[in-house]
């Protein structure tokens, strides 16, 4: 893949994810491997609908030196580099704030993937990493330690989701599959609860949402 192709595909993917509601404002980021030594990644704090190819940053994978791009790279560039280094089979990595899966990330637990079609895309489970502030080397390190060759979806506790795949299109499809799996989890959990249980459950969820607002800095 050429540098220009990678940059244009990153922008197209960002717009697709934003249209789905998986990216909001300037939150979230997308990375795409160009070759063995370079990857393209979205710039920091940029509107996806006005992003231009020259805005997309190109970094060296080994030392993260920027070799092209008019803007600063996403604050999560270390996180994406760790994914692409560890998963040579993956050409793409996306970090989203998709609504249902991000809500699941507040629970701080892995998710068993039940449907065979979803398992073939995501693996037998989606792993949840421990909490760390966004944009930090601490968060990138926590994800690096959680990465597994057979797992393609990860929750960042109190934050969002990271998915990886052989192409950007496949990775978007995996994020969509994870959203459905999380939706099925919540639907089943609510269906199996009594009315009194539901009041307690809603209280727990509201508490988690408040904690998220306190822990997560504004973008």
C-alpha distance (Angstrom), angle and dihedral (degrees) to the residues before:
residue distance angle dihedral
X1 . . .
X2 3.79 . .
X3 3.78 123.2 .
X4 3.79 91.8 -111.5
X5 3.81 92.5 50.2
X6 3.80 91.8 50.1
X7 3.79 93.4 49.5
X8 3.80 93.2 49.5
X9 3.79 92.1 47.2
X10 3.81 90.7 50.4
X11 3.82 89.9 54.6
X12 3.81 93.1 46.1
X13 3.80 90.0 50.3
X14 3.80 92.4 49.0
X15 3.79 91.0 52.7
X16 3.81 91.2 47.6
X17 3.81 91.4 50.7
X18 3.80 92.6 45.1
X19 3.82 90.3 50.7
X20 3.82 88.5 53.5
X21 3.81 91.3 50.8
X22 3.81 92.5 -113.4
X23 3.81 93.1 118.8
X24 3.80 120.9 44.1
X25 3.79 126.4 -167.1
X26 3.79 105.4 -36.0
X27 3.82 94.7 -29.9
X28 3.79 121.8 121.7
X29 3.80 129.2 29.5
X30 3.79 142.7 -137.5
X31 3.82 131.0 -144.0
X32 3.80 131.2 -172.4
X33 3.79 129.5 -172.5
X34 3.81 113.4 -122.5
X35 3.80 98.6 -176.9
X36 3.80 138.4 -34.6
X37 3.80 91.9 -64.8
X38 3.81 106.9 33.7
X39 3.78 142.1 48.4
X40 3.79 135.3 -175.4
X41 3.80 121.1 -130.8
X42 3.78 137.5 177.3
X43 3.81 117.0 -96.3
X44 3.78 122.7 -110.6
X45 3.82 120.6 -87.7
X46 3.81 96.5 -4.4
X47 3.78 130.3 146.0
X48 3.79 108.6 -115.7
X49 3.80 95.4 -145.6
X50 3.80 93.8 56.1
X51 3.82 97.5 38.7
X52 3.82 116.9 126.8
X53 3.82 128.2 -157.0
X54 3.80 91.6 -108.8
X55 3.81 89.2 56.1
X56 3.81 91.8 61.1
X57 3.80 110.2 93.5
X58 3.80 125.7 -131.6
X59 3.80 115.4 -153.7
X60 3.77 134.5 -176.6
X61 3.77 107.9 -110.7
X62 3.80 96.6 -140.4
X63 3.82 101.5 50.4
X64 3.84 103.3 9.2
X65 3.80 93.6 -123.6
X66 3.80 110.8 160.2
X67 3.80 111.9 -120.3
X68 3.82 98.6 172.2
X69 3.79 139.2 12.8
X70 3.79 136.0 84.1
X71 3.81 95.3 -127.6
X72 3.79 137.9 56.6
X73 3.81 112.5 -90.5
X74 3.78 121.4 -108.4
X75 3.79 114.4 -75.4
X76 3.82 86.2 -120.1
X77 3.83 94.5 60.2
X78 3.82 91.4 113.7
X79 3.79 90.3 53.6
X80 3.81 92.4 53.0
X81 3.80 92.3 43.9
X82 3.80 89.5 55.2
X83 3.80 90.4 53.0
X84 3.80 94.1 48.9
X85 3.82 92.7 45.2
X86 3.80 93.6 49.9
X87 3.79 96.6 40.2
X88 3.79 108.2 51.2
X89 3.81 88.1 169.9
X90 3.81 90.6 63.0
X91 3.79 123.8 80.5
X92 3.79 96.4 -179.8
X93 3.79 141.6 44.1
X94 3.79 126.7 -175.2
X95 3.79 131.4 -173.0
X96 3.79 114.5 -159.1
X97 3.77 139.8 177.4
X98 3.81 91.9 -147.8
X99 3.80 108.1 169.9
X100 3.81 107.7 -121.8
X101 3.80 98.6 35.5
X102 3.81 89.8 45.7
X103 3.80 88.5 53.3
X104 3.80 88.6 52.3
X105 3.82 89.1 51.7
X106 3.81 87.1 65.6
X107 3.80 89.2 66.9
X108 3.80 92.0 64.5
X109 3.79 97.0 -140.6
X110 3.80 140.3 109.2
X111 3.79 118.9 -100.0
X112 3.78 121.0 -134.2
X113 3.80 109.5 -137.9
X114 3.78 107.5 -135.0
X115 3.81 108.3 178.4
X116 3.83 114.1 79.7
X117 3.82 91.4 -138.1
X118 3.79 90.4 55.3
X119 3.81 92.9 43.2
X120 3.79 90.1 56.7
X121 3.81 88.7 56.5
X122 3.80 103.5 35.3
X123 3.79 106.9 22.9
X124 3.80 128.3 -115.8
X125 3.79 92.0 -53.8
X126 3.78 143.7 2.3
X127 3.80 110.8 -119.4
X128 3.81 124.0 -135.7
X129 3.80 118.0 -144.8
X130 3.78 123.6 -150.9
X131 3.79 119.1 -94.9
X132 3.79 122.2 -84.5
X133 3.82 130.2 155.9
X134 3.79 115.2 -86.7
X135 3.79 118.5 -98.6
X136 3.79 94.3 22.5
X137 3.78 131.8 124.3
X138 3.79 85.4 -127.2
X139 3.81 91.0 64.2
X140 3.82 91.9 44.4
X141 3.81 89.4 51.2
X142 3.80 93.2 48.8
X143 3.79 91.0 53.3
X144 3.81 92.0 45.1
X145 3.80 90.3 56.4
X146 3.83 90.8 49.8
X147 3.81 97.1 49.9
X148 3.80 116.1 117.4
X149 3.82 128.2 -177.4
X150 3.80 92.3 -127.8
X151 3.84 97.6 44.2
X152 3.80 120.1 81.4
X153 3.83 102.7 174.5
X154 3.81 130.7 59.9
X155 3.78 135.0 -179.4
X156 3.81 117.9 -140.5
X157 3.79 101.5 -148.9
X158 3.83 113.5 -112.3
X159 3.78 89.1 -3.4
X160 3.81 123.5 62.7
X161 3.78 145.6 -85.9
X162 3.81 140.3 -56.6
X163 3.81 121.6 -160.4
X164 3.80 129.5 177.5
X165 3.80 134.6 -166.9
X166 3.81 148.9 154.3
X167 3.82 92.5 -86.8
X168 3.78 136.5 13.4
X169 3.81 89.8 -109.7
X170 3.81 92.0 52.9
X171 3.79 90.6 47.9
X172 3.80 92.4 52.6
X173 3.82 88.3 50.1
X174 3.80 89.3 52.8
X175 3.79 91.3 51.8
X176 3.80 88.6 51.8
X177 3.81 91.4 49.3
X178 3.81 90.1 51.0
X179 3.80 90.7 51.1
X180 3.81 90.0 54.2
X181 3.82 92.2 46.2
X182 3.82 90.6 52.3
X183 3.78 91.1 46.5
X184 3.81 89.8 52.6
X185 3.80 89.9 49.9
X186 3.81 93.8 53.6
X187 3.80 93.0 42.8
X188 3.80 91.0 52.9
X189 3.81 92.5 44.6
X190 3.81 92.4 52.0
X191 3.81 93.6 43.6
X192 3.81 91.7 52.7
X193 3.79 95.2 50.1
X194 3.80 127.2 89.4
X195 3.81 120.7 -126.8
X196 3.81 91.4 -98.2
X197 3.79 90.5 48.2
X198 3.81 90.1 52.5
X199 3.82 92.2 56.9
X200 3.80 89.9 52.9
X201 3.82 91.6 44.5
X202 3.81 93.0 51.6
X203 3.80 89.2 49.6
X204 3.81 89.8 53.0
X205 3.80 92.2 49.6
X206 3.81 92.6 48.6
X207 3.82 90.0 50.6
X208 3.80 90.2 52.0
X209 3.80 91.4 49.3
X210 3.81 91.1 52.2
X211 3.80 90.7 48.9
X212 3.80 89.9 50.5
X213 3.81 91.4 53.9
X214 3.81 90.1 50.4
X215 3.80 95.5 47.0
X216 3.79 101.1 38.8
X217 3.82 115.3 73.7
X218 3.80 119.1 -136.1
X219 3.86 113.3 -93.3
